[in-house]
């Protein structure tokens, strides 16, 4: 029989599980996602079982289960498993709906849009994010994230005016949200504050403005501390390095690319490795450049030893086929 907490102990049980959820998020910044994922997935199952064991569902525990499932989806994505990422993200939405956690239900759609973005499906990104942005039942933070992802979707399609309008909407919504202390139920990354500059820089590279991308990505990365935002530094650092390489600034691109690779080695981030492979493809267009060739070899070598980028992003699949956008 599943264990049912006494009502008098329910709040203490929820607080203990929430503390554990927050600690798992902190751990997820420091170690490979595949190390954390099994623990997180088991916590979702445990929370769900306890929450539904009684005559009436424990909404607090269901809410925490939903939030933990969303984190499991992210860890699955960072492990390189798109199927598992989609499963846990959908489970987060289902649990959020049962618990009445409206914002997380919306955020699960934003996370689905992010998975579509890495799969190269710009139209799906925009459709999902517009559905969230235009629903007033979701809070400003969730709608801001939706607007940012929509901006990235428009950038994938090369629509500069639509992308910039979405970024403006995101900025307005971000300042409208209430101040929140990072805890086990904060939606989005707590390793960095407002990601507007990073997202804007991401968009400018897809829009063919690498110089703009470099400036914004560099500025945005300053707020991602090495010890707290290692995955962010690996992902966005690799993208900034690619923008530099496109601009022909190979020395700076290689230096930043090496730092991003070191961060990726520590986290085995699939999304970062995907971006590093796109960097390698750009650097390969400079034949005979020794340092560029060495970095390309290091990137390919790391993937060969287990960090293969199964999650795709913006330009190519794992097999090198062109993607839409």
Secondary structure, DSSP 8 states (H G I E B T S, - for coil): ------GGGHHHHHHHHHHHHHHHHHHHHHS-HHHHHHHHHHHHHHHHHHHTTSSS--HHHHHHHHHHHHHHHHHHHHHT-HHHHHHHHHHHHHHHHHHT-HHHHHHHHHHHHHHHHHTT-HHHHHHHHHHHHT-TTS-HHHHHHHHHHHHHHHHHTT-HHHHHHHHHHHHHHHHHS------TT-SS-SSSS--HHHHHHHHHHHTT-HHHHHHHHHHHHTTS-TTT-HHHHHHHHHHHHHHHHHTT-HHHHHHHHHHHHHHHHHH--HHHHHHHHHHHHHHTTSTT-HHHHHHHHHHHHHHHTT----S-BTTB-TT--B---
